[in-house]
Amino acid sequence: MKIIKLPYLLLVAALALSFSTNAQTAADKSIAKKGKLSEIQLKRWSHLDLVKDSIPGMSVDKAYSTLLKNKKGVNVIVGIIDSGVDIEHEDLKSVIWTNKKEIAGNGIDDDKNGYIDDIHGWNFLGNITKEHYEYERIINNKNLIDDPIYQEAKAANDKKIEESAKGKNQLGQVLAGTINADTVLVKFLGKPVYTPEEVNAIDSNDREILQSKSIMQQMLSYGLPVEELKKEIKKELDGYVETLNGDNLKTDYRKVLGDNPDDIKDVKYGNNNVMGPDKKEILHGTHVAGIVAQVRNNNIGGDGIADHVEIMVIRAVPDGDEYDKDIALGIRYAVDNGAKVINGSFGKSFSPHKQWVYDAIKYAEKKDVLFVHAAGNDSNDIDVENNFPNDSDDKKTEFADNVITVGALNYEYGTKVVADFSNIGKINVDVFAPGVKIYASTPNNSYQFLQGTSMASPNVAGVAALVRSYYPKLSAKQVKHILMDSGTAITTDVEVGGNPNDLRPFASLSKSGKMVNAYNALLMAEKMSKKK
C-alpha cells in the first residue's frame, strides 16, 4: 500500500501552489459545516459528532460523556503491526504493553514463546529500515522469469520508472521553489526561523513576497519545520534518482537479518528493540499507536480513541513493502500474546506468500482476534485491483469473518467527504472512517497531522478496542458486524478519487455504506450483550 506520508502531502500542496499559472442512522447534506474548522476542532475532528458539530467524526466524545460516564472497562491489548513505536513517548509510555511473563534483559526466553526478552513486543526487521517493493523483489528473482507474475511485476516496475522520471523533474522544481520562498521570507522578516503566525501577518504588495507567503503558509500548516521539509524533499528526490539509475534493485536489505524470507519455519530472527535503530523511521507506527491509545484528557498532544488499552508493538513494516513472512508471524505473535485487536496500516499489490498471511488471519479468527486493515491509498477499486493482505482470495468470497477493511474520510462533510486517495470497493471495503489530517503522536514527544487509510484503520481499531473493553463477552466477529451495522449511513453522492465529475452514491463504495460511529456501536453492543 502506498503510505501517504506528511512530506508527500506537502510536496503535492507546494506543487499546486508554487507552480500554477495563477447518533443518527443516516446523514444529510444540509448539516455540512460552514466555514473552516478551528485548530481545536481539526486536532480532534475524528472524535466529534456529525449532528452536534457538523463534522463527520465518530461521535467518540459523545460516547464518553454519556454512555461510558459511569462504566468501567477492562484492559484490551491492541497489536500494532507497523514500522515500530516510540515506547518512550510522553503520551504513550503509560499504555505500552509489558510482557509480565518475561524477565527483562536476562537473555532467556522465560515464557518460552520463542522470543527472547520480548518485553513490549517483537522487532521482525532487526536494524532494517528500508526495503524493496514486492514487485522489485519479484523481478530480482531470476527463478520467476517464466512466471506470469514476473511480467506483472516488471510492468509495475516500468510504471514506477516512468513516474520517477516525472517526479524527478517536479521535485526539482519544488525544491528550488521552496528554497527560494524561504530565502525571500527570511530576508523580508529579518530572521532565519519564522512562525506560521508571522507568515500569516505578512502585508505586502510585492508579488514575489505574496507568492512566497502562499507557499510557506501551506507548508507550515502541516507542522513540519522548513529545514526538515527541505531534507524530506531531497530524500524523495534522491529516491526517484535511485529508481531511474536502477540502484533500487541492487541492495539486498534482508541479508543483515540472516533468515530465509521464503521459509516460514525459519523463525529465529529479529530482536526485542521495537523502536528499531532510528526513531526518525518510526513516525508512522508511533502516529498509528497514538490514534488508538494516546492518553485521554491529560492536556498533552491529542486524545486516543480508546481508554483501557495496552499497545503491543510488532515491528514488521519497513520503508518499502513488508514481507509476507513477517506479517504472518507478526499476526501470530500478537494473537499468542493476548491481543484482542490487531491494526494493520500497510498493504501491497503483490503477495508471493499470501497463503501464510491467510493462514495467520484464520488463526486469529479461531482465537477470537479482530484484524483491522487499511484499504489502501491508490484511489483504486479493490474489488478489481489487488490489495494485500485481504480476507478474500477471489475478491468475492470471504474466507474469514474477523477482518474489517477501512476506507478514509475527509473532514469536509458533503460531496468531498471521501478522501481523494482512498481505495473503494463495494465487496472488499467494509466501512469508512476519518483519515485526513489526523493529529497524533510522533517520535520524540512530538505530534503531527498525517493522512491516509493508515490513519482511518487505527480510528476503527480504537473503536473496536472500546467495544471490546466495555463489552468483553462479545466476539471479534460480533464486534466487526457491530461496527459495520451501527455506522452512520451517507445517502448522498460523493466524489471518488477527488474527481468532481465522478459522483457516486456513498453506499456503493463499501459493503456497509457507512462510516464508523462509536456512540452507535456502543449502543448496539449494549443491546447485543443483553441477548447473550
C-alpha positions, -999 to 999 in steps of 0.1 A, spaced: 0 0 0 12 35 -8 15 51 26 7 88 24 34 104 44 35 140 55 63 151 32 44 137 2 14 157 10 34 189 14 51 183 -19 18 180 -37 5 211 -20 36 230 -28 35 220 -64 -1 231 -67 7 265 -50 40 275 -63 39 264 -99 4 272 -110 0 298 -136 -21 316 -110 -263 91 166 -281 91 138 -285 63 113 -283 85 82 -267 118 74 -280 147 54 -261 172 32 -278 201 49 -258 197 81 -225 202 64 -203 226 84 -200 261 70 -165 277 72 -131 264 83 -126 242 113 -109 258 142 -74 244 152 -90 227 182 -117 211 160 -92 200 134 -69 183 161 -98 161 173 -123 161 145 -124 123 144 -138 124 179 -166 148 171 -203 143 162 -219 149 128 -252 162 142 -238 183 171 -206 196 154 -215 192 117 -182 173 112 -181 137 101 -164 123 131 -171 91 150 -190 105 180 -163 94 204 -166 123 228 -204 118 229 -199 82 238 -176 90 267 -198 118 280 -230 98 280 -228 60 275 -195 54 293 -197 81 320 -202 57 349 -189 25 334 -156 6 339 -139 -12 311 -113 -40 311 -79 -36 296 -76 -47 259 -43 -54 242 -41 -39 207 -13 -52 185 2 -25 162 19 -42 132 38 -13 118 72 5 114 78 5 152 65 27 180 83 53 202 75 35 235 92 64 254 68 90 241 52 111 268 17 103 256 22 66 250 47 52 276 19 46 301 -1 25 277 26 3 262 20 -34 268 45 -52 290 50 -90 289 48 -99 325 59 -134 318 93 -123 306 123 -110 327 139 -81 310 175 -83 300 183 -118 311 188 -132 277 164 -161 284 131 -169 268 113 -170 301 78 -175 288 90 -200 261 71 -183 233 101 -184 210 112 -147 215 139 -138 240 133 -107 262 102 -97 242 91 -72 269 70 -48 247 66 -69 215 90 -80 188 110 -65 160 109 -87 129 131 -62 109 161 -61 131 181 -30 120 164 -28 86 145 5 79 144 5 41 132 -23 18 123 -31 -18 88 -30 -31 75 -65 -36 75 -62 -74 112 -53 -72 119 -84 -52 100 -104 -78 119 -91 -108 151 -97 -89 142 -134 -85 156 -149 -117 137 -181 -110 104 -163 -117 113 -150 -152 89 -175 -168 61 -170 -143 32 -147 -153 35 -128 -121 70 -118 -132 56 -99 -162 31 -82 -139 58 -72 -116 80 -59 -144 51 -38 -157 47 -23 -122 84 -15 -122 83 0 -156 55 23 -145 75 32 -114 104 43 -136 81 64 -157 66 80 -126 101 86 -112 112 105 -143 82 128 -139 87 130 -102 123 139 -105 115 169 -127 86 181 -105 105 177 -72 135 195 -86 112 225 -92 95 220 -58 129 220 -40 141 251 -59 107 269 -53 108 260 -16 143 272 -11 135 304 -30 103 311 -10 122 305 23 150 328 12 126 356 3 107 353 36 139 351 57 151 384 41 117 401 44 111 391 81 148 396 90 151 363 109 163 328 99 133 310 115 98 322 115 64 311 128 31 304 109 17 334 126 44 357 113 39 344 78 1 349 81 7 385 92 29 395 62 14 425 44 30 434 11 21 444 -24 52 427 -38 42 398 -60 73 376 -51 67 381 -14 30 373 -17 37 341 -37 64 331 -11 39 337 16 13 315 0 38 287 -5 50 288 31 15 291 46 7 258 30 40 242 41 38 254 77 2 243 80 13 207 83 36 214 112 69 205 96 98 229 101 112 244 69 146 229 72 131 194 78 109 199 49 138 206 26 155 174 38 124 154 31 120 168 -4 156 160 -11 151 124 3 121 119 -21 141 134 -50 170 110 -42 146 81 -42 135 90 -78 170 92 -89 178 59 -73 149 42 -92 160 58 -125 195 46 -120 184 11 -111 201 13 -78 169 4 -60 172 -32 -73 208 -37 -63 208 -38 -25 199 -69 -5 184 -53 25 173 -86 41 207 -101 42 215 -85 76 187 -105 93 202 -138 84 169 -156 78 153 -171 47 123 -150 40 109 -178 18 109 -203 47 80 -197 72 96 -222 95 128 -202 98 117 -180 128 149 -173 147 155 -137 136 148 -102 147 152 -87 182 132 -71 210 140 -34 201 105 -24 190 117 11 182 143 -1 157 176 16 151 164 51 143 134 70 159 130 90 127 119 59 109 90 50 133 69 81 127 42 61 110 38 34 137 40 60 165 12 80 149 -9 49 144 -5 39 180 -14 74 192 -46 74 172 -57 43 191 -43 50 226 -29 84 234 -38 91 270 -72 109 271 -77 142 289 -41 147 300 -38 180 282 -8 166 262 -10 163 224 -41 146 212 -65 120 227 -67 84 218 -99 67 208 -98 41 235 -90 41 272 -81 8 290 -58 -1 261 -23 -16 261 -3 -12 229 17 -43 218 44 -33 193 52 -56 163 78 -40 141 74 -56 106 67 -27 81 97 -10 66 101 19 42 90 -2 13 69 -34 11 66 -57 41 75 -94 37 46 -118 39 66 -139 64 70 -110 89 33 -102 87 22 -138 91 45 -143 121 36 -108 135 -2 -117 135 5 -150 152 28 -133 178 0 -107 186 -26 -135 189 -5 -158 210 5 -130 234 -30 -118 242 -40 -91 216 -78 -89 210 -75 -63 182 -47 -60 156 -42 -30 135 -26 -34 100 -19 0 84 1 -15 55 -5 -33 22 8 -40 -12 -2 -52 -47 19 -84 -48 20 -111 -22 41 -142 -32 33 -160 1 -2 -147 6 -13 -181 20 9 -177 50 -9 -145 58 -43 -160 51 -35 -189 75 -25 -163 101 -57 -145 97 -77 -177 101 -56 -185 132 -66 -151 146 -102 -158 138 -100 -191 156 -86 -173 186 -112 -146 186 -90 -117 175 -102 -89 152 -79 -77 124 -84 -41 112 -68 -33 79 -63 -2 58 -80 -3 24 -51 15 6 -43 49 -8 -43 44 -46 -78 56 -54 -84 21 -67 -114 -2 -66 -101 -31 -47 -130 -53 -60 -108 -52 -91 -73 -43 -81 -51 -63 -58 -46 -51 -22 -29 -75 2 -35 -87 28 -72 -93 25 -99 -118 35 -110 -129 0 -86 -146 -24 -110 -143 -53 -122 -108 -42 -157 -122 -38 -159 -148 -11 -145 -142 24 -125 -170 40 -126 -154 74 -151 -132 93 -126 -113 116 -112 -88 91 -126 -53 87 -112 -32 59 -113 6 62 -115 34 37 -107 70 46 -130 100 51 -122 137 48 -132 162 75 -153 182 49 -188 167 50 -206 168 17 -195 156 -18 -158 157 -7 -163 135 23 -144 106 9 -106 112 9 -94 116 -27 -67 90 -22 -89 63 -6 -94 29 -22 -130 18 -25 -149 -15 -30 -185 -25 -26 -174 -60 -17 -139 -56 -2 -141 -23 17 -162 -27 48 -165 8 63 -151 43 62 -136 63 90 -117 96 95 -83 95 76 -75 131 65 -54 154 88 -54 132 118 -35 146 147 -15 122 168 18 113 184 51 112 165 86 103 178 104 123 205 73 137 222 61 155 191 27 155 173 17 159 137 -11 157 112 -9 127 89 -34 112 65 -41 80 47 -62 49 52 -33 42 75 -49 67 99 -85 56 92 -77 20 102 -65 28 138 -95 50 143 -116 19 137 -92 -3 157 -97 22 186 -135 19 184 -132 -19 183 -110 -18 214 -135 5 231 -163 -20 224 -142 -50 235 -132 -32 266 -167 -24 278 -184 -55 264 -156 -81 267 -180 -111 262 -187 -101 226 -167 -120 200 -144 -105 173 -170 -114 147 -198 -97 166 -177 -66 170 -169 -65 133 -205 -66 124 -215 -41 151 -190 -16 136 -204 -22 101 -241 -23 111 -242 6 135 -223 32 115 -238 64 100 -251 59 65 -245 87 40 -273 87 15 -259 113 -10 -235 111 -39 -198 118 -33 -167 124 -53 -145 94 -60 -108 99 -64 -111 136 -59 -128 139 -93 -158 162 -93 -170 146 -124 -171 112 -108 -200 113 -84 -213 80 -70 -236 70 -42 -216 67 -10 -234 34 -3 -217 19 -35 -182 24 -22 -182 -1 7 -201 -32 19 -218 -13 47 -223 20 30 -215 36 64 -189 55 84 -180 41 118 -197 57 148 -185 48 183 -217 61 201 -239 39 179 -216 9 182 -217 10 219 -255 13 219 -257 -18 197 -231 -36 218 -252 -30 249 -283 -45 232 -264 -74 219 -247 -82 252 -281 -84 269 -292 -111 245 -262 -133 253 
